[in-house]
């Protein structure tokens, strides 16, 4: 949290008041195979053939963590922001992205993308049907907080 060292009490109050934003890993629904829930086998068989978009540092870190921990190599494609990164997943130009639930919830409900997992260690209470990435890649956990300075 930005400025937490100067305003410790307020930072703790904000921490208790709001759950952290939880990015979810998304794939276009029509690009998912029927095998692994994280499509890792396909990524291992075709190194660098699959792509992931990232519109911020959190999505890049999460994607690179997934690459290392799952033993896969996907190609990073940078974007100016999360919505743009998700737009190209929807258009079929990119295979996957980590995005926050607010950006992709409508597309998820319409079946245009499939949420493969949330980046936190456990399932997110507001979306309990989406597994955590850690269920398929043990030890994977990344919680993202955005603060107001």
N, C-alpha and C positions, 0 to 999 in steps of 0.2 A: 504494500500500500504506500503510495507516495506521501511523504511527509509524516509517516507514522512515528518516527523518532521524536518529532517535535510535538505531536498531539496524540500521545499514547492512549489517553482515556477515550477520545473520540474514535480513534482507530479501532479500539476494542469494541466500542458500542456498534460501529458499523459492521464489524466482523460478526457480531452476534445477530445483528438485525437482518442480514441478507445472506443467502447461500451464495457460494462462489459461482461464477459463470462456468459452465461445464461444456467444453467443446465436444462435439460428437464427430466421429469419422463417418463420412458419407460416400456412397458410391451411387452412380446412376443405377436405377433398379434393373434396367435391361442389360447391364454389363456384368452382373454378378453371376458367377457359376453356381452350381448346386453343391459344391464341395465345402471347403473350409469357410467358416464364417468371416474370416478376414481375407479370403482370397489369396492367402500366402503361398499356396502351392503354385498357383499360376505365376505369381511374382518371382518365385524361385526358379521356375522353369524358363522364364523369359526375363532375365535380368535387364533392367533399364527400359523394358518395353512398356511397363505401366507407368503412369504419371500421377503426380499429386500436385495440387495447386496450394499456394499459401498466400494469404493476404496480410499476414502479420507475423511477428516473431513467434508467437505462441503456436500457431499452426505449423510453422516450419520446424520448431523444436519437437512438437508432438510427432510429426511425420518422420523426422530423422530418428527419433527414439524408436518408433515402430520399425523402421528399416533395420536398425541394429538389433533390437530385441527379438524380432521375428526372423532375422536372418535373410532379409529380402533386400533388393535394390530397386527402388522406384525413382524415377526422374523428377526432380523438383522443378516447378514452373512458378515463378514469382508473379504476384498481382499487386495492384495498388491497395486493395482492401478485400475483406472477407466476402462481401456480396458479389464482387466481380469474380472471385475465385470459385464461388458456388455456381454462378451463372454459366461458366464454361464447363462445369461438370454436367449441369442440366443440358447444355447444348451438345454434349458428347465429344468435346474437344479435349477434355481432361478426364481421367479415370476416377480420381478420388480427391477428397479434401477433408481437413478438419475444420469445422465451423461451429459457431455457437448455435444452440438450439433455436434461438430467436430468428436467426437468419434462414434456417432451413425447415422450420416446423410446418409451414404451409405446403411446401413441396413434398415433405415426408407424408403428410396426411393425404395428399393427392396421389401418392404412389410414384412420383417422379424420381425420387431418390430413396435409398434404403439406408437407414442409420445402422451402421455395423457395430458401433459401440461408443460409449462415453469414455472420456479419457481419465476419469477418476477411478480410484481403486474399487469402489462399489457402484452399483446402479444408482442413478439419480432418482430421488423420490418423486419428482414431477413427471418422469418418463420411465416408470419401472419396467416396461416391456423392452427397453433398449438395454442390452447387456453392457457390461463394462468391457473395455478392450482387454483388461487383465484376466477375464474369464477365458480368453483364447491365448493371450500372451502373458503368462504369469510374471508379476512384478511390475507391469506397466501401470503407471499412475502419473497423471499431470493435472494439477488443479490450477486454474487461472483466475486471478483476481484483477479487477480493474478498479483503480482508485481515482478519486477526484482530488485534485491538488488546488 
